[in-house]
Amino acid sequence: MKAADPSRKKKRKKMAATRSRKLRLIGEIGMFFAELGYVPGRKEYQFMRNRPKFLNVKEVDRICSSWPKMLAMLEKEQPEIWELIHKAPEPKE
């Protein structure tokens, strides 16, 4: 039998970033952007205090690989939310 080497640590397995997890993240972050009325930059989003707690930048990067990929997925998979985010405000009379 081999003795356990204390210097070797077990690697922590991460959950796979499945399509359903990506789509759920895209929907939730898209609705947050729609409430804001614009798409903040990565740094700006990182320091927002009112963002959803579980949707930090690290989580977005882990599931979608990068901020631009997340935005591209949002535009492709949720076009109605994308239009809602970029809709020009109606002028008040």
Sequence and secondary structure as in RCSB ss.txt:
>XXXX:A:sequence
MKAADPSRKKKRKKMAATRSRKLRLIGEIGMFFAELGYVPGRKEYQFMRNRPKFLNVKEVDRICSSWPKMLAMLE
KEQPEIWELIHKAPEPKE
>XXXX:A:secstr
     TT           HHHHHHHHHHHHHHHHHHTS   HHHHHT SSS TT  HHHHHHHHSSHHHHHHHHH
HH HHHHHHHH       
